[in-house]
Amino acid sequence: MLIVDDVLASGGTACAMCQLVKQEQATIVGLAFMIDLTYLNGKKDLGSYPIKTLIEY
């Protein structure tokens, strides 16, 4: 499963979604975001999943 969200800020929403997907025993192949607010360092809590973003601020 590819998890797609609009903004990666602190990573809380994406982390919660990863936990929900794992509970359903699905495989997460990566995460995609339109915007990454890099100064909030949201990628640090998302483990080793491949992460793609279109715009970084």
N, C-alpha and C positions, 0 to 999 in steps of 0.2 A: 504494500500500500504506500502510495506517495501522499504525504500530508502537505497540504497547501494552505497558506495563511497570507494575509495582506501585509502585516508588519511584524518584524522580529524586534522586540524591544528588550524586555528582561528575560524572555524565554518561558515565562510562566504558562501561557496558553499552549504553546507547542509541547512543553513538557507534560502538561495534563493530558493533551491529546495522545501523546505517545503512550502514556500509562493506560488510557482507555483502550487503545488499539491492542496493546499487549494483553490486556485482560480478555479480549476476544480471540486471542491466540493467532492474530494476523501478523504477517511479517512486514516490517517497515523497511522500505527500500531507500527512503530519503525524505528530506524536507525541502520545500520550496517557498520562498517569500518574495513578495514584490519589493519591499523596502526593508533594509537592515539598518537599524540605528546603532551603529558600531560602538559608539561611546557608552552604551549601556551593557555591552559585552554579553548579550543574550546567548551566544553560541556555546558558552562555557558549560552550561548545564544540560546540553542536549546530547551528550555522549559522542559516540563515534559515527553517527549517521551522516551520510553525505548531505551537505547543505548547499543550495543554490539560491542566489538572490539576484534581482535585476538591478537594483539601485542601492548604493550604500551611502549613508550620511554619517 
